[in-house]
Amino acid sequence: MKNKEFVDSKKENDELSGGSIRDFFNGSLLTRGIILKNVGFIVWLTFLGFLYIGNSYHADNVARTISRLQREVRELRSESITTANDLMRARRLSEVQKLVKNNRLTVKESTEPPYKIKK
């Protein structure tokens, strides 16, 4: 009569070995005890892998958004400086006189100084 405490050494070696390609394709690799005992750990590792991949995609998207916004800020800053420069140039007295002359307006420069209206 065999003692049930001892496991057959060939069966134990098969469970501990990685298995062959044939075992992988016919599905017997997944039914081994060592795989079934660690299903929770494998699921946890799979979840962590998906989390890592998702985090990587999110970080890439954030980096692209940041670089796009930085480019946009540089463009808007240069546009603002150009507009402010054009406005300062247009407010000069000589530029206003040129515009009046070029557009043939009948506006004349005042010779009297401005004064306050009192109530």
C-alpha positions as CSV (number, residue, x, y, z in Angstrom):
1,M,0.0,0.0,0.0
2,K,1.3,3.5,-1.0
3,N,1.7,6.2,1.5
4,K,-0.4,9.2,0.4
5,E,1.9,11.8,2.0
6,F,4.5,11.5,-0.7
7,V,3.9,12.9,-4.1
8,D,5.2,11.3,-7.2
9,S,8.5,13.0,-8.0
10,K,7.8,13.0,-11.8
11,K,4.5,14.8,-11.2
12,E,6.2,17.3,-8.9
13,N,8.9,18.0,-11.4
14,D,6.3,18.5,-14.1
15,E,4.5,21.1,-11.9
16,L,7.6,23.0,-11.1
17,S,9.1,23.1,-14.6
18,G,8.0,25.8,-17.0
19,G,6.5,23.4,-19.5
20,S,6.9,23.0,-23.2
21,I,5.4,24.9,-26.1
22,R,3.1,22.0,-26.7
23,D,1.8,22.3,-23.1
24,F,1.1,26.0,-23.7
25,F,-0.8,25.4,-26.9
26,N,-2.9,22.5,-25.7
27,G,-3.8,24.3,-22.5
28,S,-2.4,21.9,-20.0
29,L,0.0,24.5,-18.7
30,L,-2.9,26.6,-17.3
31,T,-4.4,23.6,-15.5
32,R,-1.3,22.8,-13.5
33,G,-1.4,23.4,-9.7
34,I,1.3,26.0,-9.6
35,I,-0.6,28.3,-12.0
36,L,-3.9,27.8,-10.3
37,K,-2.4,28.6,-6.9
38,N,-1.1,31.9,-8.2
39,V,-4.1,33.1,-10.2
40,G,-4.7,36.0,-7.8
41,F,-1.1,37.2,-8.0
42,I,-1.2,36.9,-11.8
43,V,-4.4,39.0,-11.9
44,W,-2.8,41.6,-9.6
45,L,0.3,41.8,-11.9
46,T,-2.0,42.1,-14.9
47,F,-3.9,44.9,-13.2
48,L,-0.6,46.7,-12.3
49,G,0.5,46.3,-15.9
50,F,-2.6,47.9,-17.3
51,L,-2.3,50.7,-14.7
52,Y,1.3,51.3,-15.7
53,I,0.4,51.5,-19.4
54,G,-2.6,53.8,-18.7
55,N,-0.4,56.1,-16.6
56,S,2.2,56.2,-19.4
57,Y,-0.4,57.2,-22.0
58,H,-1.8,59.8,-19.6
59,A,1.6,61.3,-19.0
60,D,2.3,61.5,-22.7
61,N,-1.0,63.3,-23.3
62,V,-0.2,65.8,-20.5
63,A,3.3,66.4,-21.9
64,R,1.8,67.0,-25.4
65,T,-0.8,69.4,-24.0
66,I,1.8,71.3,-22.0
67,S,4.1,71.8,-25.1
68,R,1.1,72.8,-27.2
69,L,0.0,75.4,-24.6
70,Q,3.6,76.7,-24.3
71,R,3.7,77.2,-28.0
72,E,0.4,79.0,-27.9
73,V,1.5,81.2,-25.1
74,R,4.7,82.2,-27.0
75,E,2.6,83.0,-30.1
76,L,0.1,85.1,-28.1
77,R,2.9,86.9,-26.2
78,S,4.6,87.9,-29.5
79,E,1.2,89.0,-30.9
80,S,0.5,91.1,-27.8
81,I,3.9,92.8,-28.0
82,T,3.4,93.5,-31.7
83,T,-0.1,94.9,-31.1
84,A,1.1,97.1,-28.2
85,N,3.9,98.4,-30.4
86,D,1.5,99.2,-33.3
87,L,-0.9,101.0,-30.9
88,M,1.9,103.1,-29.3
89,R,3.1,104.1,-32.8
90,A,-0.4,105.0,-33.9
91,R,-1.0,107.3,-30.9
92,R,1.9,109.6,-31.7
93,L,0.9,113.1,-32.9
94,S,2.8,112.8,-36.1
95,E,1.1,109.5,-37.0
96,V,-2.3,111.0,-36.3
97,Q,-1.5,113.9,-38.5
98,K,-0.5,111.6,-41.3
99,L,-3.7,109.6,-41.0
100,V,-5.8,112.8,-41.1
101,K,-3.9,114.0,-44.1
102,N,-4.0,110.7,-46.0
103,N,-7.8,110.2,-45.3
104,R,-8.5,113.8,-46.3
105,L,-10.4,114.6,-43.1
106,T,-11.4,118.1,-42.3
107,V,-10.1,117.9,-38.7
108,K,-7.8,120.7,-37.6
109,E,-5.4,120.8,-34.7
110,S,-6.6,122.9,-31.8
111,T,-4.5,126.0,-30.9
112,E,-6.3,126.7,-27.6
113,P,-5.3,124.8,-24.5
114,P,-8.0,122.6,-22.9
115,Y,-9.9,123.9,-19.9
116,K,-12.1,122.5,-17.1
117,I,-15.8,123.0,-17.2
118,K,-17.0,124.2,-13.8
119,K,-20.5,123.7,-12.4
